[in-house]
Amino acid sequence: MCVWESCAAINYYSATVRLGCVPKVRPYKRHAPARLAHPSMRLLPISLLALVVGVYADSNSPEDYAPQTNQPCPDIATSPLLRVFTPQNQTLHPREAGYVNSRLSKVVPVEWSNWAGDGSGIGYNLSVFGNNFTRIGIAVSGGGYRAAQYGAGVVSGFDARNESAKAAGTGGLLQVSSYFAGLSGGSWLTGSLFMNDFPTVKDMVYGNGGNLSGWKLDLALATPDGDDVFDANNQDWYGSILWSVIAKANKSIDTSLTDPWGRMISYHFLNQTSRDNFFTNDSAHGAGQLWSQVPETSTWLALQEPFPIIQADSRPVGSNLTTALAPEPVVYEITPMEFGSWDPNLSSMMNISYVGTHLNNGVPDNTTACVTGFDQASFVMGTSASLFNQILDFANNKIQGFDDSAAKSILYIIDRQLRSVRTRADDVANWPSPFQGIKPENFEDSSSRWLELIDGSSNLENVPVGQLFVKARNLDVIVAVDGSADDPTFLWPNGSSPLHSAARISSLLTSSHQSFPPLPGNTAEFLSTGVNQRPTFFGCFPTQNPPEYPMVLYFPNSPPLTGDDPVSNTGTFKLDYTAKFTQLFLDQVHANTIGGFTPGANTPDANFGKCLQCAALDRARLRLSPPLNRSDVCTQCFTQYCFDPTNKPSVSALVGRKLTFKDPDPQGAAKVEGFLSHSKLPIIGGFVGAALIIAGIIGLLIWRKRRQQRSAAYQKVVGLHDEEEEAPFMQHGIKLGDQRLSKISTRSSAYEMENVREAYSTQPELPYVPEEQTQSVPGLR
């Protein structure tokens, strides 16, 4: 007979329902003040937890993740929700154009003076440029935590608020930039910057002792309290995440694995979460923070930050693709103003404040069918990093890539979520389509009411430069921050991303996007020229004026220029970093960013700051009448840093670079392995000495043993038998050799979902969430 505790009674449509009644299995860790009436509710079946969500609705709670449905729609005759255009007449949203132009006229000239002074250090007089400075965009690649940290390290090297970057002359590029784009792990950095009022990297990553608690990357993304998914804190955390997702599902909006994935991300990259409240519900943990709210932040209002863009790819509806995409599927962008695509086959944008509303030919289903609050920042970041269609194997309930602990956690979330709120595609981000009926002759998803969005690098463009090549944005300089792990052996970039972007633009986007500057012909040439291991400027030598392409400044993740052991070439699926690891990672990337390279040496280039200023300003001189000649300082810089297709550089100029990753803060088995590898001789000597001592002791014990009485030997056997009977697994009726012991395993690289269920059924002390209720619940069907 089961012992029940913690029952809460509520009235639901005039029927009293008993909630929170769970088998008493162990003392519960209580959190106060908690939004759930009792932590035991984390163990509730999903169907009952969905009911609880409606009862405990509150502001600043995880339920704030739910959009508002059935909202009044604006008069589309005067305030259309959708704008449709062609590549030939594309224009920016008026608010985007207004913000970028205001920064260019009011802020950027001042920031250029702060960065380069009067310009004499690079051979120019800045006053001759007036307010006609270059339009610059920064794009940060995907790659999970590695990409987020790599991007942060590079951004710190571009930020004038960083003292070492300012001293090196690179700090200031961030302040004169007009756009900032990210995808996947780069979108996590983008969201963290712009949703937290554009803090310094130091405050954002490590916390500021006030409103920012830092990224807390030592708390694993999928199992923050350790590998045991049934741990009390992990269970509380899963419950809070699922509470958010169920609140959204209760609004009749389809969810998927992307929803809990995005909520996991928010605990680290949005505010409201500290170490003290990580496992409690006394905070919304980023729920309710909307991407459309970026323009309400103080730094935006002061024109102190670039315009942000997050990129996502799309899987053609009905294709069910589980592989990398071809170039053709539509690439989407999400800004604080709009959601849509510049691709010629769509060329349409939806008002971001009403995204989540289904439109047919630009018209909502009725005048009160609009949705608001769908643009949750966590969901936007989760969408850009939704890679599950390529790593989930639903037929066999397996997940690839993640380590066993993370895979076990994610499959556990799927198992619980899909019991009651499964709707349509589980392995993508489900977005109600505002583009149904638009351009049916060209747009492949024109007939669908839904869009299936996935990781922004699924078409192999891992750096979101495509959004910055859009003709309407008219950028002069694009900074490509590439934290990819293309090389399967050493996990460094090999130029795949810019090559795929250039190919997509040249084959599909010539009418809507600027051309790409000349690149190495293939990845092998990226490696042989060494441009994947140091900052490189592409497009330095245009043949036309205006130039036929923007300049691309390429900053690849690369081995330390000093010849130190690298720590930044980690795997995409590494989901936790110790504080020491993160600090060393960011410091190493920052040093590379501000150091440039010195041919034939392992020393920073003292002039790299000036060279970066030259590259950022170069296109502005061509707009003067007559055009200004390139200065001697900048000419020398371009000789060292520019890729010249007629005089290609060589990797031989990069000496003493170490390619193999070395863990800077080994933990557990890795730490023991490292200790053994560095201590072989002392350990061998110790074992030899110990062996001699043990041999003597054994001889003495043999002599004593001959004097023991047979009765003592019998007693020892009895004692051993008693200990065996008290073994923990024996207490649960499991005998040695029981087949159930061999089934509960997480050693496979692809963790199987059945193992989670098997662990429930074979360990009675663990709470089991049943497939369906054993008792009917009044008022529910």
Buried (B, 14 or more C-beta within 10 A) or exposed (E): EEEEEBEBEBEBEEEEBBBBBBBEBEEBEEBEEBBBBBBBBBBBBBBBBBBBBEEBEEEBBBBBBBBEBEBEBBEBEEEBBBBBBEBEEBEBBEBBBEBBEEBBBEBBBEBBBBBBEEBEBBBBEBEEBEEEBBBBBBBBBBBBBBBBBBBBBBBBBBBBBBEBBBEBBBBBBBBBBBBBBBBBBBBBBBBBBBBBBBBBBBBBBBBBEEEBBBBBBBBBBBBBBEBBBBBBBBBBBBBBBBBBBBBBBBBEBBBBBBBBBBBBBBBBBBBBBBEEBBBBBBBBBBBBBBBBBBEEBEBBEEBBBBBBBBBBBBBBBEBEBBEEBEBEBBBBBBBBBBBBBBBBBBBBBBBBBBBBBBBBEBBBEEEEBBBBBBBBBBBBBBBBBBBBBBBBEBEEBBBEBBBBBBBBBBBBBBBBBBBBBBBEBBBBBBBBBBBBBBBEEEBBBBEBEBBBBBBBBBBBBBBBBBBBBBBBBEBBBBBBBBBBBBBEEBBBBBBBBBBBBBBBBEEBBEEBBBBBBBBBEEBEBBBBBBBBBBBBBBBBBBEEEEBEBBBBBBBBBBBBBBBBBBBBBBBBBBBBBBBEBBBBBBBBBBBBBBBBBBBEBBEBBEBBBBBBBBBBBBBBBBBEEEEBEBBEBBEBBBEBBBBBEEEEBEBEBBEEBBBEBEBBBBEEEEEEEEEEEEEEEEEEEEEEEEEEEEEEEEEEEEEEEEEEEEEEEEEEEEEEEEEEEEEEBEEEEBEEEEEBEEBEEBEEEBBBBBBBBBBBEBBEEBBBBEEEEEEEBEEBE
